[in-house]
Amino acid sequence: MTTRIYTIPLPEATTPTDQDALGTQLSEQGVLGSDAIVDALSSEAADLTLIGQYALGPYHSEVVATELEELADSAIGAVALYGGAGSRSGYYQIRSADVEPVHAAGRDIWEWELTLTASGTRKSQLQALETAPSQPSPGHEFGNETSALVGVPSAARQVRAVDSTSDPTERIRPTPVDTVSGALGDVDRFDATALSIDEPVLLYDVPPDAQADVDVHVYDTRGRDAKFLESEDGRVRMWQSVFARDHEFTGSVVISNGLLRVTIDEPTAADATAALEAETWDAGADSWTAVDLPSYADGSLDQDWQPVDVDLTHIGQARVAAQVEFEAVAGDDEGDVYAVDVELERGRKAVEVWVPNSVAELPPPDLEALLEPVASTSVVDSGVEQGLVAREEVRL
């Protein structure tokens, strides 16, 4: 089985020297005690160094190597190392990722070296889904529901809700509102506003692949229409996973949680066209189904609002956020510009669309109509974040 760090394969990962756990002193603090998951107090040596090569073909090797570099530099905290890692399996912070291309005998090979700081294992850490429900102002015009649904992998065990602001040993066993089936797994959904805790933290244990599969992901299509290519060598992923907020897209921006997939094609100097598309996962048909969005072209809108810029503001396991700027390129409002803040969370079937704090006016009617089929009707932001917490902090 191939070793993986979060979602990224590490084929034939080996240790260059026998230097597991060489004494980096760690202070493990989960979301209950601090925003920091792991603080490295000294860094004389990494806890684990892995080296390997990507020899997956001229296209795919570069894609996966870039993903590894971006994950190392991202704001995502400790992630799971699992699969063929054997006794090295656990949660790690990526200290560095050195990735270099090697061109030999007509083959595109990328060599990589990872240095990792240990954050514990599934027997010392629990997954912690932190929530902070709030009602942003000015909010939006898409509805007035007050639920704050947050998602936990259905494969999780021992799901408990604790209070991060008082006694974490006081806990309740929450009941999920429902279970939804996505492209890569099922998610149990809990309403953070319905629990008898103001800002609950959901604690649970889950296999690392089950967690990663249902997380929210950003992709760069790199100009490829399909996410996967079926070939004689098997199924190859063609879209690049994005972990860097400043990633330079060469294709469309895709944000997906396995239930809803939103694609934004920004205009470029070479191609001035822009587009907003959305798809929902049909578990019965085991395929994606396009959402029928209104458009200026079919006469259902009087103004042609198109996305002209995507600014990724947060990439995490439980949610992805961005500010999307729209411009009216046809109609009476031609030339007008309006930006919205959007969030897609794990387990959500709709996108949260918020009016930025600095904007006084609500979205123009036709822009609101364009977004309405995929916009959440809840006026509550769950404030969800994924992290780890040491079992000893919540031990009874």
C-alpha positions in Angstrom: 0.0 0.0 0.0 1.3 3.4 -1.0 2.3 5.7 1.9 0.3 9.0 1.9 0.7 12.3 3.7 -2.9 13.6 3.9 -4.2 13.1 0.3 -0.7 13.0 -1.4 1.0 9.7 -2.4 4.6 9.1 -1.3 5.6 6.1 -3.5 8.4 4.0 -2.1 9.0 6.4 0.8 12.2 5.6 2.7 14.2 7.1 5.6 17.6 8.3 4.6 18.9 7.7 8.1 17.5 6.0 11.1 16.5 9.2 12.8 12.9 8.7 13.9 12.1 10.8 17.0 15.5 12.5 17.4 14.5 14.6 20.3 12.5 17.6 19.0 10.8 18.9 22.1 7.1 19.3 21.5 4.3 21.2 23.2 1.0 19.6 22.1 -1.9 21.9 22.4 -5.3 21.2 20.8 -8.0 23.6 20.0 -9.2 23.5 23.5 -6.2 25.2 24.9 -4.7 27.1 22.0 -5.0 27.9 18.3 -1.7 26.2 17.8 -1.8 22.4 17.4 2.0 21.8 17.8 4.7 24.2 18.9 8.3 23.1 18.2 10.3 24.2 21.2 13.6 23.1 19.7 14.5 21.9 16.2 17.9 20.2 16.3 16.5 17.5 14.1 13.3 16.3 12.5 11.4 13.5 14.0 11.1 11.8 10.6 12.7 12.4 7.2 11.4 10.7 4.2 12.8 10.6 0.6 11.4 9.3 -2.6 10.7 9.9 -6.3 7.7 10.6 -8.5 8.1 8.8 -11.8 4.5 9.0 -12.8 4.8 10.5 -16.3 5.7 14.0 -17.5 2.4 15.5 -16.5 1.4 13.7 -13.3 4.8 13.8 -11.7 4.9 17.6 -11.8 1.3 17.8 -10.5 1.9 15.7 -7.4 5.3 17.2 -6.7 3.7 20.7 -6.8 0.9 19.5 -4.4 3.5 18.3 -1.9 5.3 21.6 -2.0 2.1 23.6 -1.5 0.9 21.3 1.4 4.2 21.9 3.2 3.8 25.7 2.9 0.1 25.7 3.7 -1.8 26.8 6.8 -3.2 23.3 7.2 -1.9 21.9 10.5 -0.9 18.4 11.5 -2.0 15.8 8.9 -2.0 12.0 8.8 0.9 9.9 7.5 -0.6 6.5 6.7 -0.7 3.6 4.3 2.6 1.9 3.8 4.2 3.9 6.6 4.0 1.1 9.1 5.2 2.1 12.5 5.8 5.6 11.3 2.0 6.2 10.9 0.7 9.2 12.9 0.0 12.9 12.7 2.8 15.2 11.6 3.5 18.8 10.9 5.5 19.2 7.6 8.6 21.2 8.4 9.9 21.3 4.9 9.5 19.7 1.5 12.3 19.8 -1.0 11.2 18.9 -4.5 13.5 18.9 -7.5 13.0 17.7 -11.1 15.4 15.2 -12.5 15.5 14.7 -16.3 17.2 11.5 -17.2 16.9 9.2 -20.2 13.8 10.9 -21.5 11.9 10.4 -18.3 10.4 13.1 -16.1 11.3 12.3 -12.5 10.8 14.5 -9.5 12.8 13.7 -6.3 11.4 14.8 -3.0 12.5 14.9 0.7 10.1 15.6 3.5 11.1 16.5 7.1 8.3 16.0 9.6 7.6 16.9 13.2 5.6 14.3 15.1 2.2 15.5 16.6 1.2 12.1 18.0 -0.9 9.2 16.8 -4.6 8.2 16.9 -4.0 6.7 20.3 -2.7 10.1 21.7 -4.7 12.6 19.6 -8.4 13.0 18.7 -9.8 14.9 15.7 -11.3 18.1 17.0 -13.9 20.0 14.9 -14.1 23.4 16.5 -17.2 25.6 16.0 -18.1 29.2 16.8 -21.6 29.9 15.5 -22.3 33.6 14.8 -24.6 35.7 12.6 -22.5 37.9 10.3 -23.7 41.4 9.5 -24.9 42.4 7.0 -25.3 38.7 6.1 -27.3 37.9 2.9 -30.7 37.8 1.3 -30.9 34.1 0.6 -33.1 33.0 3.6 -33.4 33.2 7.3 -32.7 29.7 8.7 -30.6 29.6 11.9 -29.1 26.2 11.7 -25.3 25.7 11.6 -24.7 22.2 10.1 -21.2 20.8 10.5 -19.9 17.6 9.1 -18.1 14.6 10.6 -17.1 11.5 8.6 -19.7 8.8 9.1 -16.7 6.4 9.7 -15.9 8.3 12.9 -16.1 6.6 16.3 -16.9 8.0 19.7 -18.2 11.4 18.5 -18.6 13.6 21.6 -19.3 17.3 22.0 -17.3 19.3 24.7 -17.3 22.9 25.7 -14.0 24.6 24.8 -14.6 27.5 27.1 -15.3 25.6 30.3 -14.7 22.1 31.5 -13.7 19.8 28.5 -14.4 16.7 30.6 -18.1 17.6 30.6 -19.4 16.1 27.4 -22.5 15.0 25.5 -23.1 12.5 22.8 -24.7 14.5 20.0 -27.3 13.0 17.6 -26.7 13.8 13.9 -29.4 15.7 12.1 -28.9 13.5 9.0 -26.3 11.6 6.9 -25.4 12.6 3.4 -23.6 10.5 0.8 -20.8 12.2 -1.2 -18.6 11.2 -4.1 -16.0 9.7 -1.8 -17.8 9.0 1.5 -20.7 9.6 3.9 -20.9 12.5 6.3 -22.9 12.8 9.5 -24.2 16.3 10.0 -24.7 18.0 13.4 -26.4 21.3 14.1 -23.9 23.3 16.2 -26.7 25.7 17.3 -28.9 22.9 18.6 -26.4 21.5 21.2 -26.5 22.6 24.8 -23.1 24.2 24.4 -22.5 27.6 23.0 -19.3 26.9 21.1 -19.1 23.1 20.9 -16.0 21.1 19.9 -16.8 17.8 18.3 -14.2 15.1 19.2 -13.8 11.9 17.4 -11.5 9.2 16.1 -11.5 8.3 12.4 -9.3 6.4 9.9 -7.1 9.0 8.1 -8.3 8.1 4.6 -12.0 8.4 5.6 -11.2 11.9 6.9 -9.3 13.1 3.9 -11.9 11.8 1.4 -14.7 13.9 2.7 -12.8 17.1 3.4 -13.2 20.2 1.3 -10.7 20.5 -1.6 -9.6 23.1 -4.1 -8.5 22.0 -7.6 -6.8 23.6 -10.6 -8.2 21.9 -13.7 -5.0 22.9 -15.6 -7.2 23.1 -18.7 -8.5 19.5 -18.4 -12.2 19.0 -18.6 -12.3 15.8 -16.6 -10.9 15.2 -13.1 -9.7 11.7 -14.1 -8.3 10.1 -17.2 -9.0 6.5 -17.8 -6.0 4.8 -19.5 -4.4 1.4 -19.9 -2.4 2.1 -16.8 -5.5 2.8 -14.7 -7.3 5.9 -13.5 -5.1 9.0 -13.3 -6.1 12.3 -11.7 -5.7 15.2 -14.1 -6.7 18.1 -11.8 -4.1 19.4 -9.3 -5.0 19.8 -5.7 -4.4 23.3 -4.4 -3.2 24.1 -0.9 -1.7 27.5 -1.4 -3.9 30.6 -1.3 -1.6 32.4 -3.8 -1.6 29.5 -6.2 -1.4 30.6 -9.8 -4.2 28.8 -11.7 -3.5 27.6 -15.2 -7.1 26.3 -15.5 -10.4 26.8 -13.7 -10.9 27.0 -10.0 -12.8 24.1 -8.5 -14.0 23.9 -4.9 -15.6 20.6 -3.9 -16.7 18.7 -0.8 -18.0 15.7 -2.6 -21.6 16.9 -2.4 -21.3 20.2 -4.2 -18.7 21.1 -6.8 -18.4 24.8 -7.9 -16.3 25.7 -10.9 -15.2 29.2 -11.6 -13.5 30.1 -14.9 -11.7 33.4 -14.5 -11.0 35.6 -17.6 -7.3 35.8 -18.7 -5.4 37.9 -21.3 -5.5 34.9 -23.6 -9.2 34.1 -23.0 -11.6 36.8 -21.8 -14.5 34.4 -21.3 -15.6 33.7 -17.7 -18.1 31.2 -16.3 -19.7 30.0 -13.1 -20.9 26.4 -13.0 -22.1 24.1 -10.2 -22.8 20.3 -9.9 -24.3 18.2 -7.2 -23.4 14.6 -6.5 -26.1 12.1 -7.3 -25.5 9.1 -5.1 -28.0 7.0 -6.9 -26.5 7.5 -10.3 -23.0 7.7 -8.8 -22.2 10.8 -10.9 -22.2 14.6 -10.9 -25.3 16.4 -12.1 -25.2 20.0 -13.4 -27.1 22.7 -11.5 -29.4 24.7 -13.7 -28.2 28.3 -13.1 -30.1 31.2 -14.6 -28.2 33.1 -17.3 -28.3 36.3 -19.4 -27.9 34.2 -22.6 -31.2 32.3 -22.1 -33.1 35.5 -21.1 -33.7 34.5 -17.5 -31.4 37.4 -16.3 -31.4 41.0 -17.4 -27.8 41.6 -16.4 -24.9 39.3 -17.3 -22.9 38.9 -14.1 -19.6 37.0 -14.6 -16.9 36.0 -12.1 -13.7 38.0 -12.9 -11.5 37.3 -9.9 -11.2 34.6 -7.2 -9.2 35.4 -4.1 -8.8 32.3 -1.9 -8.8 33.5 1.7 -8.8 30.1 3.6 -8.0 26.5 2.7 -8.6 24.1 5.5 -9.8 20.5 6.0 -13.3 21.5 7.1 -13.9 24.6 5.0 -12.6 26.6 2.1 -13.3 30.3 1.8 -12.8 32.9 -1.0 -13.9 36.3 -2.1 -15.3 36.2 -5.6 -15.6 39.5 -7.6 -18.3 39.7 -10.2 -18.7 42.2 -13.1 -21.7 43.0 -15.1 -20.5 42.6 -18.7 -23.9 43.2 -20.4 -27.2 44.8 -19.5 -28.0 48.2 -18.0 -25.5 47.6 -15.1 -22.6 46.9 -17.5 -19.3 47.9 -15.9 -20.6 47.5 -12.3 -18.5 45.3 -9.9 -19.7 43.5 -6.8 -17.8 41.0 -4.5 -19.1 38.3 -2.3 -17.5 36.2 0.4 -18.2 32.5 -0.2 -17.5 29.4 2.0 -18.0 25.7 1.3 -17.9 23.4 4.3 -17.6 19.7 4.8 -21.1 18.1 4.6 -22.8 21.1 3.2 -25.0 20.9 0.1 -24.9 24.7 -0.5 -22.4 27.5 -0.5 -22.5 30.1 2.2 -22.6 33.5 0.5 -21.9 36.6 2.6 -21.8 40.3 2.0 -18.3 41.5 2.9 -18.2 43.6 6.1 -17.0 46.7 4.1 -19.9 46.5 1.7 -23.2 48.3 2.6 -25.4 47.3 -0.3 -26.9 43.8 -0.7 -26.1 42.0 -4.0 -27.8 43.3 -7.1 -31.0 41.3 -7.9 -29.7 39.5 -10.9 -26.4 38.5 -9.1 -28.5 37.2 -6.2 -30.6 35.2 -8.7 -27.5 33.8 -10.3 -26.2 32.5 -6.9 -29.5 31.5 -5.3 -29.6 27.9 -6.6 -26.4 27.1 -4.8 -26.5 29.5 -1.8 -27.2 28.5 1.7 -30.4 29.8 3.3 -28.9 29.9 6.8 -27.9 33.2 8.3 -25.5 31.5 10.8 -21.8 31.0 10.1 -20.6 27.9 11.9 -17.0 29.2 12.3 -15.8 25.6 11.8 -12.1 24.7 11.9 -10.4 21.3 12.0 -7.6 20.4 14.3 -6.3 17.9 16.9 -6.5 17.7 20.6 -4.5 15.5 23.0 -6.6 12.8 24.6 -5.1 13.7 28.0 -6.7 17.2 27.8 -10.2 15.7 27.6 -9.6 12.5 29.6 -12.3 11.9 32.2 
